[in-house]
Amino acid sequence: MKKNDNVIPFPKDQTIRARIRERGANQKAVLALSILSILMISVFSNQMITRPEQQAAGRGIASLGPLQSQADVKWEHQMARELGQQRGLAAHLAVKPSLRDDLIYGYLQGRYAMRLDGDRVSSIEFIRNDRSDSPLVIKDRAALLTKYRAAFAVPFQEVSLVKTETSEEVWNLIGSDKTIVGTAKVGLDESGHMTSLSVK
């Protein structure tokens, strides 16, 4: 018997497969570690970029900026006390709408432009524009005139209908002494919407 007959041949095919498997596992591990390291570097650099600068004087709230000195804080408290004790400070309070404002922006919904005589309304006319707003239908025009009589340019106490046409109504304005002090003309369109109102 020869010496070489005692040696069992090593299976080469199995070792090659095992090496390939081991190499694949190593490559997966290297890939996972490289992804993890990239992720850690990006998180660390993000923290370094977004972290507020440390203040030389000490710690403080980052959104307030550098720490205020004691003198600044005392000055602020002193100013707050002085302002709190002053009684004559002017305050800007809301102003109650006038009767004229209520007429134009309330009752007429801001759809009409007004002409003034002094600070009182002499005429009202519907604003024609691209919006879908249309003139208002005001059925009780006597109530409109009497409710807002103090806003109109001619002072009167009551009204009386003089003439009615399809495009216009004429009202007499009657004073407290029961005399006619003026007239109000109400312009109407074919559908009965009020297009204008003038007081003379």
trRosetta pair geometry for C-beta under 8 A, 3 or more apart (Angstrom, degrees):
i j d omega theta_ij theta_ji phi_ij phi_ji
1 5 5.4 -106 -174 56 92 142
1 6 7.6 82 148 -48 121 89
2 5 4.8 108 63 -14 80 102
3 6 6.5 -55 -174 20 43 108
4 7 5.8 -47 -162 21 52 115
10 15 7.1 25 148 -28 110 136
11 14 4.4 42 111 15 119 113
11 15 6.8 153 97 -14 69 88
12 15 5.9 -63 -152 38 36 109
12 16 6.4 36 155 -22 70 105
13 16 6.0 -56 -151 32 31 110
13 17 6.6 28 154 -15 65 106
14 17 5.8 -55 -151 37 34 110
14 18 6.3 34 153 -20 66 107
15 18 5.5 -52 -144 36 34 112
15 19 6.3 36 155 -20 66 104
16 19 5.8 -54 -150 36 31 111
16 20 6.5 32 152 -20 64 105
17 20 5.7 -54 -148 35 33 111
17 21 6.4 32 154 -17 66 105
18 21 5.7 -54 -149 38 32 112
18 22 6.2 31 153 -19 65 107
19 22 5.6 -55 -144 39 31 111
19 23 6.1 33 155 -20 66 106
20 23 5.7 -54 -146 37 29 112
20 24 6.4 32 153 -20 64 105
21 24 5.7 -55 -149 35 31 112
21 25 6.4 29 154 -18 65 105
22 25 5.8 -53 -148 36 32 111
22 26 6.4 34 152 -20 65 106
23 26 5.6 -54 -149 36 31 113
23 27 6.4 34 152 -21 65 104
24 27 5.7 -53 -148 34 31 112
24 28 6.5 31 153 -19 64 103
25 28 5.8 -52 -151 35 33 111
25 29 6.4 33 151 -19 65 106
26 29 5.7 -55 -148 36 32 112
26 30 6.3 32 154 -19 66 105
27 30 5.7 -53 -146 37 32 111
27 31 6.2 34 154 -20 64 106
28 31 5.6 -55 -147 37 31 113
28 32 6.3 30 154 -18 65 106
29 32 5.8 -53 -147 37 30 110
29 33 6.3 28 155 -16 64 107
30 33 5.8 -56 -146 40 30 110
30 34 6.2 29 156 -19 65 107
31 34 5.9 -55 -145 36 29 109
31 35 6.5 28 156 -16 64 105
32 35 5.9 -55 -149 37 30 109
32 36 6.3 30 154 -18 65 109
33 36 5.6 -55 -145 39 32 113
33 37 6.2 31 156 -20 66 106
34 37 5.7 -52 -144 36 31 109
34 38 6.4 34 155 -20 64 104
35 38 5.8 -54 -149 35 31 111
35 39 6.3 32 153 -19 64 107
36 39 5.7 -55 -149 37 31 113
36 40 6.4 29 154 -18 65 106
37 40 5.7 -52 -145 37 33 111
37 41 6.3 34 155 -20 66 106
38 41 5.8 -55 -147 37 30 111
38 42 6.4 28 155 -18 65 106
39 42 6.0 -56 -147 36 29 108
39 43 6.5 27 156 -16 64 107
40 43 5.8 -55 -146 37 31 109
40 44 6.2 30 156 -17 65 110
41 44 5.8 -57 -145 40 29 111
41 45 6.1 23 159 -15 66 109
42 45 6.0 -55 -141 41 29 106
42 46 6.2 34 156 -23 63 108
43 46 5.7 -56 -148 35 28 114
43 47 6.6 28 154 -18 63 105
44 47 5.9 -56 -153 35 31 110
44 48 6.5 29 152 -18 65 106
45 48 5.5 -52 -147 36 37 113
45 49 6.3 34 155 -19 68 105
46 49 5.9 -56 -146 36 30 108
46 50 6.1 5 165 1 66 114
47 50 6.4 -68 -135 49 25 94
47 51 5.8 37 165 -41 65 109
48 51 6.2 -45 -138 17 22 115
52 62 4.0 165 5 -144 162 119
55 58 6.3 -18 94 59 109 34
55 59 7.1 150 48 -104 106 23
55 60 5.9 7 21 22 152 108
55 66 5.7 145 -135 -120 131 69
55 67 6.5 133 135 -10 158 92
57 60 7.9 23 80 -23 102 123
57 66 6.6 78 22 -165 129 96
57 67 5.2 -125 94 39 131 118
58 67 6.0 5 60 -15 97 153
60 64 6.2 -99 151 70 113 113
60 65 7.9 -25 109 92 137 30
60 66 7.1 92 46 -167 157 26
60 67 4.4 -165 -69 -72 144 89
61 64 4.5 64 79 8 102 113
64 67 8.0 55 107 -97 117 43
64 68 8.0 -74 155 -24 121 97
68 72 4.3 -111 -178 79 108 134
68 73 5.5 124 111 -50 125 88
69 72 5.0 102 56 2 75 100
69 73 7.4 -144 96 -2 43 87
70 73 5.8 -58 -151 38 36 110
70 74 6.2 34 153 -19 69 107
71 74 5.8 -55 -146 38 31 110
71 75 6.2 34 154 -22 65 107
72 75 5.7 -55 -148 35 30 112
72 76 6.5 31 154 -19 64 105
73 76 5.8 -53 -151 34 31 112
73 77 6.5 29 153 -16 64 106
74 77 5.8 -57 -149 38 33 110
74 78 6.2 34 153 -21 66 107
75 78 5.7 -55 -148 36 30 112
75 79 6.4 30 155 -18 65 106
76 79 5.8 -55 -147 37 30 110
76 80 6.4 31 154 -19 64 106
77 80 5.7 -54 -148 36 32 113
77 81 6.5 34 153 -20 65 104
78 81 5.8 -53 -151 34 32 111
78 82 6.5 29 153 -17 65 106
79 82 5.8 -55 -146 38 32 110
79 83 6.2 28 158 -15 66 108
80 83 5.9 -56 -144 40 29 108
80 84 6.2 30 156 -21 63 110
81 84 5.7 -60 -148 38 28 112
81 85 6.4 19 158 -16 65 110
82 85 6.0 -62 -148 37 29 105
82 86 6.6 33 156 -30 65 103
83 86 6.0 -48 -147 21 33 112
83 89 7.3 52 -162 -71 77 150
86 89 5.2 89 110 -39 113 101
97 101 3.9 -123 -170 92 100 132
97 102 5.4 126 120 -55 121 79
97 105 7.3 -113 -150 60 145 123
97 106 7.4 130 119 -36 156 121
98 101 4.7 102 51 6 72 100
98 102 7.0 -132 99 -3 41 87
98 151 7.5 128 137 -107 100 104
99 102 5.5 -52 -148 37 34 114
99 103 6.4 39 150 -23 64 103
99 148 6.1 159 163 -138 105 76
99 150 5.5 48 76 82 167 105
99 151 4.5 -142 113 -63 104 107
100 103 5.6 -51 -151 32 32 113
100 104 6.4 16 159 -7 66 108
100 114 7.5 154 -174 142 104 174
100 119 7.5 -131 -21 157 159 78
100 120 7.2 -148 -83 -128 129 46
100 121 6.0 162 -131 -36 105 107
100 148 7.9 105 -95 -165 43 111
100 151 4.3 154 -81 -145 69 114
101 104 6.1 -61 -141 44 30 100
101 105 5.5 -18 179 24 70 115
101 106 7.3 71 128 -12 64 100
102 105 7.1 -64 -113 58 17 79
102 106 4.3 -19 -163 21 58 138
102 107 6.5 56 144 -12 71 95
102 148 7.6 -162 89 -105 98 108
103 106 6.9 12 -31 50 9 92
103 107 5.3 -30 -141 37 41 121
103 108 6.3 28 155 -2 60 109
103 121 7.0 -94 91 -21 150 157
103 148 4.5 81 -91 -131 124 148
103 151 5.2 -166 -13 88 146 170
104 107 7.8 39 -7 50 12 82
104 108 5.6 -44 -144 53 31 121
104 110 6.7 59 148 -95 77 49
104 112 6.5 -125 -139 74 76 93
104 114 5.6 -78 -96 -28 128 130
104 121 7.8 175 -58 -90 106 137
104 124 7.6 -161 -102 -121 84 117
105 108 7.4 -5 -39 63 12 81
105 109 7.4 22 -170 -146 35 14
105 110 5.0 31 -123 -66 65 88
106 109 7.6 -23 150 -70 14 43
107 144 7.1 144 163 -130 145 94
107 147 7.9 143 -88 99 155 136
107 148 7.2 -114 23 -52 158 136
108 111 5.9 -126 158 44 84 83
108 112 4.7 -51 164 20 141 117
108 124 7.0 -123 -107 -170 166 142
108 136 6.5 -141 -139 6 62 144
109 133 7.9 -166 112 -145 122 130
109 136 6.9 132 23 -65 117 130
111 126 6.2 -13 140 -140 95 78
111 127 6.1 -149 177 35 49 96
111 133 5.2 -154 -117 159 114 136
111 135 6.9 162 136 -114 135 44
111 136 6.5 141 57 -29 146 98
112 124 4.7 27 158 179 136 101
112 125 6.3 154 -159 74 86 26
112 126 5.5 -52 -102 -94 79 43
112 127 6.4 -176 -115 -14 21 85
113 124 7.3 160 79 -155 41 55
113 125 5.5 -21 59 64 90 84
113 126 7.9 40 15 133 78 5
113 127 5.2 102 -29 -71 96 97
114 121 5.0 -67 -164 -126 125 103
114 123 7.1 161 -156 88 56 48
114 124 5.3 -22 -102 -101 75 73
115 121 7.3 94 69 -158 50 63
115 122 5.1 -59 101 64 95 96
115 123 4.4 13 41 53 115 91
115 124 7.7 -143 17 -67 74 33
115 125 7.6 41 -18 -1 102 104
116 119 6.5 -16 -169 -131 127 19
116 120 6.6 131 -155 69 79 30
116 121 6.3 -56 -104 -98 61 40
116 122 6.4 109 -164 4 13 93
116 153 7.8 146 -167 -74 47 111
117 120 5.7 -31 66 72 80 85
117 121 7.7 28 19 128 81 9
117 122 4.1 85 -22 -54 108 121
117 153 4.0 47 50 -120 127 137
118 153 7.2 133 34 -124 98 92
120 151 6.3 160 -145 170 79 41
120 152 6.0 50 172 143 111 17
120 153 4.3 148 106 -87 114 55
121 124 6.4 13 -180 -54 128 94
121 151 5.4 24 11 141 114 91
121 152 5.4 -56 69 -109 90 51
121 153 6.3 -124 82 -30 36 83
121 199 7.2 81 109 23 80 126
122 152 7.7 104 -94 -164 31 70
122 153 4.3 18 -86 -17 74 146
122 198 6.8 10 146 -153 68 76
122 199 6.0 -128 -154 60 45 86
122 200 7.7 55 -167 -81 92 60
123 196 6.8 -5 -177 -175 101 99
123 197 6.7 174 -154 92 57 53
123 198 3.9 -6 -110 -108 101 83
123 199 7.0 -162 -75 20 56 66
124 196 6.4 165 90 -156 62 51
124 197 4.5 11 49 50 104 94
124 198 7.5 -158 27 -70 58 50
125 195 7.2 5 -153 151 65 68
125 196 4.6 -1 -108 -110 71 94
126 135 4.5 -53 -104 -92 149 103
126 193 7.8 47 -78 138 155 112
126 194 7.5 154 -55 111 113 63
126 195 4.8 -76 5 -151 126 58
126 196 6.7 -96 -2 -62 80 62
127 133 8.0 26 75 89 93 130
129 133 7.6 31 55 48 97 105
134 193 6.3 -85 147 -123 98 161
135 189 6.4 136 45 0 142 124
135 193 3.6 116 89 154 108 121
135 194 5.7 -154 168 69 117 49
135 195 5.2 -64 -97 -86 161 59
136 193 6.3 138 73 -153 21 87
136 194 5.9 -15 73 41 77 100
137 191 7.5 -82 -87 127 109 95
137 192 5.7 42 -130 109 100 98
137 193 5.4 -70 -75 -99 65 63
137 194 7.3 140 -121 -5 23 81
138 141 5.5 91 117 -83 109 74
138 144 5.6 18 177 -46 139 146
138 194 4.9 -2 21 -18 111 135
140 143 4.0 25 131 15 117 118
140 144 6.7 148 104 -18 70 83
141 144 5.2 -46 -150 32 43 118
141 145 6.4 42 153 -18 69 102
141 169 6.5 117 72 81 164 154
141 171 7.3 -151 122 -50 115 140
141 186 5.5 -23 -155 -83 152 167
141 194 7.3 144 -99 -89 113 131
142 145 5.9 -55 -149 38 31 109
142 146 6.3 19 157 -10 66 110
142 159 5.3 -163 -138 76 81 123
142 161 7.1 -71 -72 -49 113 97
142 171 7.3 167 -97 -124 73 140
143 146 6.1 -60 -139 44 29 102
143 147 5.8 30 163 -22 67 112
144 147 6.2 -57 -140 36 21 108
144 148 6.5 -20 173 20 59 111
145 148 7.0 -84 -146 55 18 82
145 149 6.4 50 156 -78 62 83
145 152 7.6 4 -152 -32 73 151
145 159 4.8 46 101 -40 142 154
145 171 6.3 -119 -61 110 169 164
145 173 7.7 -134 176 -100 129 92
145 184 5.9 177 -116 49 133 174
146 149 5.6 -12 -146 -37 33 116
146 158 6.5 7 -104 -125 114 52
146 159 6.1 -125 -57 4 90 107
148 151 4.6 -37 176 30 91 121
148 152 6.7 97 123 -31 86 93
149 152 5.9 -55 -155 24 41 112
149 155 7.5 77 157 -150 97 48
149 156 5.7 -112 -157 68 122 78
149 157 7.3 96 162 -113 165 17
150 155 7.9 21 -117 -121 51 81
152 155 7.8 165 84 -80 86 33
152 156 7.6 -20 77 22 129 100
152 184 7.8 -42 -149 -96 156 119
152 199 4.7 58 -171 9 121 174
153 199 5.6 161 43 91 91 117
154 173 5.5 91 113 103 130 165
154 181 6.0 161 174 122 111 103
154 182 3.8 -38 -169 13 163 163
154 199 5.0 -145 16 157 109 113
154 200 6.9 53 -45 127 138 10
155 175 7.1 55 109 -117 82 92
155 181 7.0 -51 79 133 62 157
156 159 7.0 75 127 -71 139 72
156 173 3.8 -108 -79 176 161 100
156 174 5.9 95 -165 59 108 34
156 175 5.7 -93 -125 -82 62 51
156 181 5.3 -170 -91 57 93 124
156 182 6.5 -114 -57 42 126 102
157 174 6.2 -61 58 99 85 77
157 175 6.0 75 3 -172 99 26
157 176 4.8 109 -41 -77 141 61
158 174 4.9 -21 69 63 82 112
159 171 4.7 1 -173 173 116 125
159 172 6.7 151 -159 76 59 53
159 173 6.0 -28 -104 -103 78 53
159 174 6.7 179 -92 13 23 90
159 184 6.9 -35 -129 26 127 131
160 171 6.7 146 70 -164 36 74
160 172 4.6 -14 60 55 94 105
160 174 6.1 55 -6 -28 107 124
161 164 6.6 8 178 -50 121 101
161 169 6.8 -51 -140 -174 97 109
161 170 7.7 107 -163 82 56 53
161 171 5.7 -43 -100 -106 48 77
161 172 7.9 -100 -24 16 3 79
162 170 4.5 -53 66 102 111 99
162 171 6.4 168 5 -113 90 19
162 172 5.3 99 -50 -31 115 92
162 183 7.4 -41 11 -132 147 109
163 168 7.6 13 108 110 105 93
163 169 6.9 172 91 -155 62 45
163 170 4.2 26 46 38 99 111
164 169 5.3 -1 -111 -113 67 86
164 170 8.0 -135 -63 27 39 68
165 168 5.0 17 56 54 110 75
165 169 7.3 -164 32 -74 64 45
166 188 7.0 -130 154 88 43 118
166 190 7.0 12 164 -118 112 59
167 187 6.8 -15 164 -155 75 70
167 188 5.7 -165 -153 66 29 78
167 189 7.5 19 -126 -113 74 22
167 190 7.9 -18 -87 -71 81 56
168 185 6.1 -17 -164 -170 110 96
168 186 6.7 147 -157 77 56 55
168 187 5.8 -24 -100 -107 79 51
168 188 6.5 -165 -70 19 27 88
169 185 7.3 158 80 -157 51 47
169 186 4.3 -4 55 54 100 108
169 188 6.8 63 -12 -22 92 120
170 183 6.0 -14 -169 -173 94 119
170 184 7.4 152 -158 79 46 50
170 185 5.6 -15 -104 -103 72 73
170 186 7.8 -157 -71 21 28 74
171 183 6.6 148 77 -162 50 64
171 184 4.3 -13 60 59 106 99
171 185 7.8 -165 23 -73 74 29
171 186 7.1 49 -9 -14 109 106
172 180 4.9 -64 -169 -125 114 111
172 182 7.9 147 -164 88 51 39
172 183 6.0 -40 -106 -105 46 73
173 180 6.8 98 68 -161 53 66
173 181 5.3 -70 105 66 98 84
173 182 4.2 -4 49 68 129 82
173 183 6.3 -150 2 -81 91 19
173 184 5.9 95 -53 -23 105 96
173 199 7.0 59 -49 -151 149 100
174 178 6.2 -4 -180 -143 114 39
174 179 7.0 158 -151 79 71 24
174 180 6.0 -47 -97 -97 66 51
174 181 6.8 118 -141 9 16 89
175 178 7.2 -70 74 -2 68 14
175 179 5.4 -8 41 60 110 76
175 180 7.7 134 0 -149 86 4
175 181 4.2 88 -46 -36 105 129
180 183 7.7 17 179 -63 113 75
182 199 6.2 51 138 179 138 81
182 200 5.6 -173 -162 98 104 42
183 199 7.6 -178 93 -147 41 49
183 200 5.8 -6 57 60 81 88
184 197 6.5 -1 -177 -171 101 91
184 198 7.1 171 -152 85 56 42
184 199 5.0 -16 -102 -100 84 75
184 200 8.0 166 -85 21 38 62
185 196 7.6 2 109 108 90 100
185 197 7.2 170 86 -149 51 44
185 198 5.1 -4 53 54 96 91
185 200 7.8 15 -2 8 102 104
186 194 6.0 -58 -173 -132 102 102
186 196 7.3 167 -159 88 38 57
186 197 5.2 -3 -109 -104 69 83
187 194 7.0 100 76 -166 61 59
187 195 4.4 -68 110 69 108 94
187 196 3.6 33 28 45 127 94
187 197 7.1 -131 18 -60 78 42
188 192 5.8 -19 -168 -138 121 35
188 193 6.7 142 -155 69 67 39
188 194 6.2 -42 -98 -101 68 45
188 195 6.5 153 -115 8 13 93
189 192 7.2 -53 68 17 67 17
189 193 4.9 0 34 53 110 93
189 195 5.4 99 -41 -44 90 122
194 197 6.6 5 179 -47 120 102
